[in-house]
């Protein structure tokens, strides 16, 4: 046992979406759910065809627009 704390490896949230290895896959259920909520609040259409990377970028955009960011 050591006295040094374990450091977590950086997650995908710390990587630019362009570097995600799964960024071109269909968005996750969690992304879709949150994005639907943001779209309703921003009064914009929800696009269910986005990839994980596209959904992440759209979430960032709508968080800024709705004040949730």
N, C-alpha and C positions, 0 to 999 in steps of 0.2 A: 504494500500500500504506500502511496506517495502523498506528499502534502500539497502537490500542485493540483489545482482544479482542472477537471476535464474541459477542454474547449470543443464546442460543437463545430462541425464542418459547416461552411456556408450553404444555405439552401438555395433553391431556385429563385426565391424572392430577392436574393442578393445579386443575381445574374441578370444582365440585360436580356430581354426576351429573344434577341437575335441569336443568343448563344444557347438557348434551350434546346436540348436534343429531342424533346417531344413537343416542341412548340407548334408543329404542323398537325398535331392530332386534334380531334374534336375537343371542344372545351369540356371541362369537367362539370359534373352536376352542381357542385358548389358554385363554380363560376357562373353557370347559367342562372341559378337561383338569385344570386346577388345582382347580376347584371339585369335581370328582369325587374328587380326592385328599383335599381337606379334608373332604368329606362322609364318606369312609371313616374318616378319623382321628377325626372327631367322632361317628361312628356315627349319622349322620342320613341321610335319604333325599336322593338327588340329583334335582333337578327340571330336566329338559332343556328346559323351555318358557320359561325366564327370558329377559328382554331383557338387553341389554348393561348397562343401568343397574341392573336388579335383580340381575344376577349380580355386579356390582361391589360392591353393598351386602352381598350374601350372603357374598362372599369376605371382606370386612372383618369381618363378624360372626363367621365361622368361624375367621378368623385369630386373633381375640381368644380364642375358645373353645379353640382347639388350642394356643395359645401361639406360633404362627408369626408373629403380627403385630408 
